[in-house]
Amino acid sequence: MYRLRRRIALTALAASAAALVAVWLLVGPGLRSRAVEQVRGTLLAESRLIAHVVEEPLSRGASIDELDALVDEAAKEVSARVTIIAADGRVLADSSLSGPGLLAMENHLDRPEVAAALASGSGTSVRHSATVGEDFLYAAVAVHHTGRLVGVSRVALSLAGVEQQVAALRRAVWVALALAFVITALLSAVLAPQLAGPLREIMETARHFAAGNLAARIRVRRADELGELARILNQTAGQLQERLAENIKDRARTEAILTAMEDGVLAVDHEGVVLLANATLRRSFGLQDAVGRHYVEVLRQREVGEIIEAILRSGERKTAEVEIRHRVGVYALTGAAFPGAEGEPQGAVLTFRDVTERRRLEQVRRDFVANASHELRTPLTSIRGFVEALEDGAMNDPPTAQRFLGKIRTHAGRMGTLVEDLLALSRIESGEGPAHFEDVHPAEIAEEVVASFSDQAQGKATTLVARDDGAPGVVSDEDRLRRILENLVDNALKYTPEGGHVEVKSLPADAGGAVIEVSDDGPGIASEHLHRIFERFYRVDKARSRELGGTGLGLAIVRHLAESIGVTVAVASEPGKGTTFSVSIPARAAKA
């Protein structure tokens, strides 16, 4: 701030010095010329006065002594040298000479002022006098009497006095200018801090504004321009603070809305540069540093680019469903024009709604209807055929009729089992009621299930055993856990060939809880089928499954029952070596 005070003081001094120099340049060079002009006018007036004095004596031809006496008297009045010259140039009288000296004076007809007076009535000139070594100013006036030229009246004055007056005046001007400069310097030294102080405060507060502290204010202590500037800055800062606070609120509200949205949002400018990508979009597509990059670098999907370009061209609303390959999902896209910055073309904004699950459910629904129709149509067609055969005469052949009725009973049983499984699956999916959690012992449930399937195992000459390897008690739903094991054991017995072996083993889990494994030595399942076997109506060997009376819903029921009580079911299998289903039961399941 010292530099600011010094700059203000130096500026004031420089301005005053420039003004004083200008004054001197305007006044100084003209001082002598104005003084000479003033003296010239005075001398001409005195010459005319003397012309009136000598007019009458010259007209009557007065003697030199009379004229010389008049001139000497007149010179005392005007304090200058007075000379009377005849019309032919002879000097008739002179206040500084008389007698022989006067008679010895040369003819003055060629003097410039005399020649000018004879020609135009008056004349002046400045000449250097070699006698006294000074410049003289001469003023001559023609003397007329009744229209007749009778002589010339001339007055001369040394310019030495004028030069002295000019020098004195110049000194006075220099003194005045120097005094003005000193006063200006003192005033600038006194006033500079008074100006620098408020400016310093304004500058400090402006630095706070620049740093983002819009709450800072300048103390207004003056009613001049600086005070007005301080008030304007305070008012501007207040308005900016209000607008910034409102913008922050709007931005926070917008970000909260965008973050809460389940749909992804992408906004680009007219050049395709990403302006906004909300958290859902970044999370769904694994995007990082999307803002500021071209959308092609962010989403490498041709269909998305086509929609954006179409919106940028036409500004019309666009909708489409796009399968995003690198995310393995289907998204419903809705795009519209996005206002651009002032003076720039519009951009585009797109929303991405994940409809993968909806599409999957629609596909599952279609597959379910098709599979259920197919599973029902096969036994219905068989029943209809046997009924027609009975109507065509087979009823009259008791052995044949009995055989056909047995077939009808078998297919009707398959239809009944399918309907029961569908109803069971529907009840489970719709939440057939809260699970009933209690203390259960997995080994006991396994023993009961094995006992219930002993007759079926004996019918196929299949060994079915239960083994307890120290499984601890757990908290779970006993009924649903039993139904899971029943479906798994029934499935194992169906696909294990005669003479095979099925084992239900209970053992403790590594992280607490228990595991029940249902293992068989059947044909096994290829790896490409393992991830789909829990889908409804999915069969590894469709012909064999129907032959064994399977509905294709057993494992789907197992999956839904397991999810309802917090149990995990896994499968491990190898073709030709059998299959093992593992049911992992936590020590205390989370109650639904």
Buried (B, 14 or more C-beta within 10 A) or exposed (E): EEEBBEEBBEEBBEEBBEBBEEBBEEBBEEBBEEBBEEBBEBBBBBBBBBBEBBBEBBBEEBEBEEBBBBBBEBBEEBEBBBBBBBBEBBBBBBBEBBEEEBEEBEEBBEBBBBBBBBEEEBBBBEEEEEEEEEBBBBBBBBBBBEEEBBBBBBBBBBBEEBBEBBEEBBEEBEEEBEEBBEEBBEBBBEBBBEBBBBBBBBEEBBEBBEEEEBEBEBEBEBEEEBBEBBEEBBEEBEEEBEEEEEEEEEEEEEEEEBEEBEBBBBBBBBEBBBBBBBBBBBEBBEBEEBEEBEBEEBBEBEBBBEBBEBBBEEEEEBEBEBEBEEBEBBBBBBBBBBEBEEEEEBBBBBBBBBBBEEBEEEEBEEBBEEBBEEBBEBBEEBBEBBBEBBEEEBEEEEEBBEEBBEBBEBBBEBBEBBEEBBEBBEEBEEEEEEBEBEEBBBBBBBBBBBEBBEEBBEEBEBBBEBBBEEBBBBBBBBBBBBBBBBBBBBBBBBBBEEEBBBBBBBBBBEEEBBBBBBBBBBBBBEEEBBEEBBBBBBBBBEEEBBEEEBBBBBBBBBBBBBBBBBBEBEBBBEEEEBBBBBBBBBBBBEEE
